[in-house]
Amino acid sequence: MIKGANVDLAGLTDASGPVVVSLGYTDPSGTGEADVSVLLLNASGKVRSDADLVFYNQPATVDESVRLLGKTPTGSGTEDRILMDLGTLASDVHRVVVAASRHGGATFGALNDLRLALSDSAGEALLAFDITDASVETAFIFGELYRRDDGWRFRAVGQGYESGLAGLATDFGIIVDESDDVPAEDEALADGALGQNDPPTGPKEASGESDGEVKAKVGAKAEGGTGGTGDEEPAGRSEGRRRPERVRTAKKKITLPRTASVDLADDPSWQAARLFSVTGLRNDQEREARATSTLLAVMVEVPEFGRRVTGRFNAPAGTVQTFAETTFKHGDAKVRPDGVIRVARAGRIWTALVETKTGGNPLKKEQVESYLEVAAKHGYETVITLSNELGIDGEHPLSVDRRRLRKVGLRHLSWAEVAHEAHMLCHHHGVANPAHAWLLKELLDYLGQANAGCHGFQDMGPGWVPVRNAITAGTLRLGDKRAMQVAESWEKLVRQLCLHLSGQTGSTVAPVLRRKRDGDSAVRRLQTVSTLVESGRMSAEIRLPSAPGPVLIEADLRTGQIETSVEVPSAVRARALTRVQWLLRQLAEAPPELRVEALSPGSDTGPCDLLKNLKAEPGLLVPDGKAEIISFRLTLPTGMGTKRGTEETGFVRSVDAAMSRFHEVLQMLKPEAASAPERSSGS
């Protein structure tokens, strides 16, 4: 779509149920991200109450008709998604504005491939709006959905604000409090402690340490309505819990209850009893049945987790029920999907059939197509496949007959993505009930067991060894189909690495794409094949919010090394030597083989040596003459595994190990290392 255009949603799809609006972008600088927000407006173009602003401090409306689904790293950057059940919105909501904001002075002009997309309940893309003229704006209205007769239309807006979320929200009747001050009661930590394996028994609230998930502090100039539900609260009930008078746009950290470190085991060999055990699993069929039943049960018992999983497939937010090993008639035979998910809301029932694979077992085309036919016959919305395979940019691992997708959606989820959602909720974002947090911990323990077969992407594919050998022999050429398959596997491995790091840090970790065309997966893979042919290398940059800059990870198949590197701005010191010493003090516990390079203005290279040598003679990094050191490049080499799988000598495991080692180095760097130094005239 072009700016100003509008379209009737009813003319784009026959599917009923919620739609998903997604904001996608790539961040070439690797320094920040954008946060989506939604405003529900009445006929006067204003919010009815504070409940009509949905943003990072208030991620859903009271009736769950609009919910933020959170950010997800993709092969082409980051995607932030919103679930909207337009059919359940109150009748006095006339417009739904979709916006986003950036923080810390970051602007939308610094982002590439900025696109708003909308898909139906079956996951089919309905429309897309590319924003190409963003510049200094810190907030943006991308589009709006508005009522027309008995339906909804979408308009591509593309209006920017230089005043951030606060300025945007104020235009629609929100009174904003931009202060960073947090009321004392919100700083109180959850008291008490939980044992490592003890389920909590009290009603304490669990929460997390992410900046992006905080308790709502909201208030508004109510105009033309009474709020998200349309029900006024009796005066007597509101006496003791009056709402704040302003919307607080500052993000606030929240804290999980402390965990007791006591261990009562008499011997290290004692294994803690677990709710979901892998003991006794003898074959793939039993693993698939156990994994499916475990996941579906936790989805029902932990509502926040269930909503996150079903929201990925455009399911409404409602009552969830799940079933395992269900049987359906298919022609003259019977088929039995591994599970069924049903969600009831506003008199409608959304249904998905689930097909699960564990270990290295591939999905079977004939099996999935039979489930698509069953779903179409029964009027079900979606078939979900679940395996260790990772899909990139919405691609499904299977290529099925497109005619079977006319009435039913086909969606895929990796076990790595399941673990990511559970980990973020359990350890960072928090859930309302401590017992639910314990259930998520048990699920994570189960998924982490080798015998469960739910470990995520683990195999570089059959082309890995032939491509590696061809690089060694110098015979690899463009057009080799095996090289393209290796490039695709590399992209999936990087995506999984981002998921793991997001879980560790509680922040969105995503690839950094320097060129606009990098958003095209075919172009990215061809670039990877080209570098394999030319230099025997594959590389990727990822954005870690805690790192001083983008982290480069590069696998050199000729030397058998994986190198991870980052550029660290130098601190402001009068002499070059004291700048070197400033860095070396931070790296006191870093691996001795860490390579340190001093960079001067206008130069991509500079004096370089190993950390073990620099500790004895830091002057080795001082440039000749009076050149100023403005930054340091840190590079850590790690031995590369040669086999295609996750065994000790496998490539996948060696990449994980390389990034884990380098992440430890990054954590040694002090906050001042992330600030750009002032340039001085002398050295």
N, C-alpha and C positions, 0 to 999 in steps of 0.2 A: 504494500500500500504506500501511497504518497501522503505527505503531510496535508491534513485537512480533509482527506477522503473519509467516507463512512460506508458501512456495509451492514446489511441485515443478517444477523446470525442464523436465523431460521433458514435462509437460503443457502447456507454453507454446509449444514449437516442435518441428518435426520435423528441423530442420537439425542436422547434426553439425559438429564442429570447435570452434574456440575461441569464447569469448564475450568481449565488451568491456564493462567496467564504467567508467562515466564519472561524474565529479563535476562538476556545473555550478553556477555561482554568479555573481552580479553584485556589484560592490564600489562602493557609493554614494560612499564617501570617496575612492576612487582611490588609496589609500595602500598596498595590499599584496595578497597573494594567499595561497592555501593549497596545500600540497604533499601529494599522496596517498602512502599507504604500504600495504603488504600484509604480513601475518604468516601463515606456514604453521605450523599447530599439529598436534601429535600427539594421541593419545587422552587424554593427561593435560591437555590444554589449554595446553601449553607449546611453544616452538620446539624443534626438534631440534638446531639449531646456529645460528651467526651467519648462515649462508647463507639462513635462513628469514625474514629481514627484508629486504623489498624497499622501498627508499626512494630519495631523491635522491642519496645517496652510493653506492648499490648498486642500479642501476636494473633488474636482472634476476636471476633465479635462475640457477644454474650450467647447468641443462638447458634454459633458456629457456622453461619452462612458464609462467612469469609474467614479464611485462616491462612497465615503465612506458613509455607512448608519448609522454608529454610534454603540455604545455599548448598549447591552440590558442585564439586569440581567435575568438569567434562573434558573431553579430549581437546576442545577448542577454547578453554578458559573456565568461566564460572557461570552458573545458571541459578537465579533466585526465583522461586516459584510461589504462586498464590493460588489457592483453591477457592473458587467462587460458586456457590449454589444459588444461581440467580432466581430459580423458582421458589425459593424459601425466603427471599428478602421481603421485609415489611413493605406494605403497599405504599407507604409514604416515602420510600427511598426511590428517587427518580433518576439519580445519576450515581455511577460508581467510578471514581477517579483513580487511575493507577499511576503512581509516582515513584520516585526514588531520590535518595540523597546521598551525599558523600561528606566526609568529616575531615578535620585536621587541615583544611585548606585545599584538599584535593578537588579537582574539577572533572566534569564529565568529558571535557575535551581531551583529557589524558587517556581515555579509554578507547579501545578499538572494537570494531565489530559490534557496536551497540545496537541491540535489536530487541523489540518486544514481539512476542509470539503468543498465539492463543490456540489451544487445542480442545477438542471435545472430550466427552466422558470415555470414549473409546480410544483416546490417545492420538487421534488423527489431527494433524496440523490444519487449522482453518485459515489462519492469516498471519502475516508478519509485517512489521513496520520497522524499517532501518532508519536510525537517526545518524545522519552524516554531518550535521552542522553544529554539533555541540562544541563549546569552547570554554568559557570561563564559568559556566554555571555550576553551582554546588547542589542544586536540586532541579528536578525535571519532572514535568507531567508528560508521560509518554502517550497516554490515551485515556479514553473514557467509554464506559458502557452506559447507555441511556435508554429509557423506555420509549417505545413508539407503538401506539395501539396496544395490542396484547403481547408484544414481543420485545426483544432487545436488539439494539444496534451498537456497533462499535465505531468510534471516531478516532482517527490518528491525530493527536494534538501536537506534540513536540514543542512544548513551551517551557523555557528554562527560567530559573531563579538564581540570582547571585547571593541570596540571603539564606540559603540552606533550607532544611526541613521547617525551621521555625517560621521563616518568611512565607513559605508555601502554605503551611497550616493556618497561619494568621489570616490569609486571604479567604479562607473558607469558614471563619468563625471560631477558630481555636485560640484560646488564650495560652501562651507558651511561657514556661519558666525555663530559661536557658542556663540557669546556674548549675554548677557542679556540686553544690552542697547537698548532702544526703541527710534526711532526718535521722536522729539518733536511733530510733526504733528499727530502721532499716539496716543499720550496721550490725545489729546484734547477731551473733553466730548461733547456729543451732547447738544447744547444749546436749551433754550426754555423748556416749560413744557406743559404737556397734562393734561386736566381735566380727572377725573376718568372715565367719560363716553363719552368724546368728541372724535370723530374720528379725527385723525390728517389730516391736509390739505396740509402740505408741503412735499417736497421730502427728508426729513432728513432720515438718515439711522439708523435703530434700531439695537442694538446689545445686547450681554448678558455678564454675569459675569463669565462664565465658563473658566477655564484654558485650556480646550480642544478644544475650538472653537475660533480661532483668525484670524485676517487678514493676508493674505499670504505676506511673504517677501521672494521672490524667485529670483534666477538667476542661470545660469549654463554655462558650456562650451558646446555650441551647437556643435553638431558633426553629420554630415550626414543628416541634415534636418533643417527645419525652425520652427517647433513647432507643437502644437496640431492640428491646422487646416490646416497646409501646406501652408498658405497664408502669404506672406511677407507684413509687414505694410509699406506704403509709408513713406519716410523719413520725410516729412513735418508734418505728423500726430503724429510722435513719439517725436517731439521736446519737447513738454511741459509735457510729462508724461513718462519719461524714467524709465525703470524698475530698481529695485535694482540690484546690481551686484552679490549678494550672496544669497543662501538660508538661511533663519533664522530658526534654529531648536528650539530655545527657545520659550516656550509658553508664550503668553502675555494676560493679562486680558483685557477685553473690557467692556464697560459700557453702560447700557441702558439710554435713556433720563429720566430725573427726572419727577416724576409725581406730579402734584399739589395736595395739601392736603385740599384745600378749599372745604367746603360742604355747598351748598346754600339751603339745605332743611330746612324748618321752624320747622319740627317735625321729631323725629327719626322714626316715623311710615311710612314716605314717602319712597316709593320704586323707585329706579331709573328706567327709561324706558329702555327696552332692545330690541335689534334687534331680538333675538330669544326668544319668550315668551312661557311659559308653561301654560299660562292662557287658559282655555277652553278645555284642554285635558281631555276627559271624560272616555276613555277606552284604553285598550292595543293596539288596532289596530291604533288608532289615535297617540299614543305615538310612535309606531314603524315608522309610516309614517313621523311624524315630525322629529324624530331623524335622520332617513335616509336622508331625504331631506336636513336637516341642515348640516350634515356632508359632504355629497357629494358636496353641493354648496361651502362650505368653501375650500374643496380640490381643486376646480377649481380656485377660486379667490386668493388663497394663494399658489403659486407654490411650495414654499419650503415645506409646509405642505403636499401638494398633493404628492410630490416626496417621502417624508418620509413614507407616508402610502402605496403608491403603491410599493415602493421599498421593503417593507416587503414581497411582494408576487412575487418578481423577475420580476416586470414589467419594461419595458425600461423607460428611462427618455425622455419624449416627450410631445406633446400636449395632455392635459387631457380634456376629456368631460365626464360628468356624467348625468345619466337619472334616474328618479324615476318612480315606478309603471309601469314597462314595461310588456307587455303581449306577451306570446309565445304559439304556439300550441304544445300540448303534447298528442299524440294519438288522441282520439276523443274529448278531453277536452282542456282547456286552463289553463296555469299556469301564475302566475304573481309574479316574484321576486320583492323584495322591491326596488332594484336598479340595475343599470348597470354602470360599469366603463370602459371607452375605452381610450387607450393611443396610439397615432399615432407617429411613428418614422421610418424614412428611408424607406417609402413605405409599412411598415407593421403596422397592427393594433392589439394591444393586448386587450383582452376583458375579463372581470370578471363579473359574476352575483353575486349579493349581497343579502343575506338573513339576516334579522335583527330581534332580539328579545330584549325586554326591560323588566325591573322588574325581577321577578323570573321566567319568562316564559322560558321553555326549548326549545331547538332546536328539530325539529321533523325529524326523520330519513327518513320517506317516502317523506316528502317535499323536503329535501336536495337531496335525490337520484333522484327525478324527475328533479331537476335543473341540476344535473350532466348529465343526459341523454339529456336535452335540449342543454347544453353547448357542449357536444360531437357532437350532430347533426349539430350544427352551426359552429363547429370548434373553439369554444372559449377555452381559456387557463385554466381558473380557476373559481371555485365557492368559494366565501368568505362568511363565517358565522360570524356574529357579535352579541355578547351577553354579559351578565355580567359574564359568565363562563370564567375562566382562563385556558389556556392550558399550560402544563409544558413540556419542552424539545421537542417541536414540536408535542406533542400529541394532537389529535383533540378530543373534548368532545364527539363526536358521533363515533360509530363504524358502518361503512357502508360497503356495498358489494364491495370488493376490485376490482372486475371486472370493476366497473364503474370508477375506477381511472386510467385506462390504458392510456387514452388520455386526461384526465382533472384532474387538481390539485384541492385538497380540502384544504383550509386554514382557519384558525380561528383567530379572533382578539377580544380582550376584550375591553369593553368601558373604563376600567381603562388604557389600553395601548393607546387608542386614546387620552385620557386626558393627559397622560404622554408625548406623542409626542408634543401635542399642548402647554403644559406648558413649556417644555424644549425650544421650539422655541421662545415662547412669552417672557419668563422671563430670559432666560440664553443665548441661542445661537444667537438669533436675526434673523430678516427677513429684506429684502431690503427696504420694503415700510412700513412706520409707519401706514398707513391705514390697512395693512395686520396684523400688530400686534394688532390693535384694533379689527379686525375681530376674531382673535384667542382668545382675552380676552372675547368677546361675546360668542364664542363657549364654552369656559371653564365655563362661568357663567351658560349657558344652561345645560351643562352636570352635573353641581353641584347642580341643582335644584332637590329636591326629586321627584316632580311630573313628571320629564323627564324620570325617570326609568333607568338612565344610570350610576349607581353608582359603577359598578364593582362587584367583588366577595363579597357576603354578607351572605352566608348561609353555615354553617358547615355540613349540610346534615341531613338526617333522622337518621343516626347512632349516632349523637352527644349525645342526652339525654340518650339512652340505654347504651352507653359506659361510660358516666359519672356516671350513677347509678351503673353499674357493678363495677367500680373502688371503689366507696364508699362501696359497699357490699363485695368487695374482691373476686368477681367471674369472673373477666375478665381473659381470657386465650389466649395464642397464637393460631392463626388459626381463631379467630373471624373475620368474614368478615366485620362487622361493624367497628371494630377497624382499619382495613386497609383503609376503606373509610374515617374515621376521620383523619388518617395520611396523606392521599392525600389532604384533605381539609386544613389541617395545612400547608402543603407545598405551596398550592395556596395562603393562607393568608399571608405567609411570603414573597412570590413573590410580592404580591400586596403592602405589606409594603415597600419593597425595591423600587418599582416604586414611591410611595408617597414620600419617603425620597430623592430619586434622584431628584424629582421635587422641593423639598424644598431647597436642597443644590446646585443643578446644577452639581453635580458630580455623577458618577456611584456608586450606592450602590448595593452590591450583597452579596449573602450568602457566608460564609466561610466554606469550606469543609476540614476537617483535614486529612481524609484518602482518598487514591486514589479510592477506591471502592465506595466512596460516590457519584461519578459521575453517578452511576446507580440508577435511580429513584426507582426501585423495592427494591434495597438494602437499600436505605435511608428510605423508608416507613416501611420496616420490622424492621429497627432499632428503628423507632419511636414507633411502636407497642410494641416492647420489653420493652422499657422504660415505656410505659403506663402500661404494665402488672406488671413490677417490682416495680415501684415507683409512678405510677400515674402521670407522668410528660411528657411533650413534650417540646423540646428545639430547638433553632436554633441560630447560630452565624451569624452576618452580619457585613460587612465592611463599615464603614463610614469614608471617607477620613479625615474628620475633627476631628475624635475621636483619643485618644491616643493609642487605640488598638481595637481589635474586640469586638463588643457589643453582649453579650449573653442575649437572651430573653427566659424565661422559664415559662411555664404555669403549675402550680401544681394543678391538679384537686382534690386532697385530701384536701388541705387547702383552696382552692378557692382564691389563690393568683397568680399574675403574677409578676415575678421578672426580672428586667433588670439590668445588671451589666457590668462593664468595669474595667480593671486594668490600673492604672495610674502610670507611673514611677515617682519615687520621685525626687525632685530637690536635687542638691548637697548642703548640709548644714553640718556644723561641728557636730551638735548634733541631736539626734533623735527627741527631742522635737521641735526644730526649723523646722524640716521637716514636722512635724504634723501641726504646726502653719501656715507654708507656704500653705498647702492644705486647711486648715480651712478658711483662708482669702479669697480664691477663692470661697468657698462654702457658703459665708455669706448669700445669698438669696435662698439657696437650701432648699427643703422640710425637716422639722425636723425629719421625719421618715427615712431619708436616712441612710443606714448602711455603716459604714466605717471600713475597716479592714486593719491593717498594716502587710505587708509581709516581711519576712527576707529571705536571701539566703537559698535555699534548703528546704523551708517550704511552703506548700500550704495553711496553715492557720496561724493566728496570733491574737494579741489583736484586739478586735472588739467591737464597741458600736454605738449607735445612734448619729446622728449629734447633736441633741438637748442637749445631755449629754456632748458631747465633747466640745461644745462651752464654757461650764462652767468649764470643767476639761479636757483639751487636753492631760494631762499626762496619761490618761487611755489607750492611744494607744502606749505608749512607751514600747518596749519589755523588758523582764527581762534580767539582765546581760548587756552585751555589744553588743547585736545583732544589726545589722544595718538594717534600714528600706530601702528597695530598691524599693518598690512600695506599692500602696494602691489599695484595691478593693472596688469600690463603688457599692452598691446594693440598688435599689429603689423598694419597694413592692407597688403593686397597686391591688385593689380589682378586682376579675375576674367575668365577667358576666357569667351567667349560661345558658341562652337561646341560641339557635342555630343561630339566625339572628342578625340584626344590631340595634334592638331596644335598648333603654337605658340600659336595663339589659342583653343585648346580649354579647356573647363572642367576636365576631368580633370587636365590638366597644370598648370593654375594652382593647383589644390588641393594637388597634390604640391609645387609650388614654394613655396606659402605655408607649409606645414608644415616644409619643409626650412629656410626662412629663420628661422622661429621656433625650430626646434630649435637652431640656432646661437646664438640669444640665450639659450636655456635653459642651454647649456653654459658660458656666461659666469658664471652664478650660482655663488657659492661655497657649500660645504656648509653653512655656518652659516645660509644663507638658508632652509634647509629646516626649521630648528628654531623652534618657536613661542616668541615673546619673552615675558619676564616683564613684567607690566603695572606701570607706575610711576604715581605720583599726579600728577606734573608733566609738563610738556612741555619 
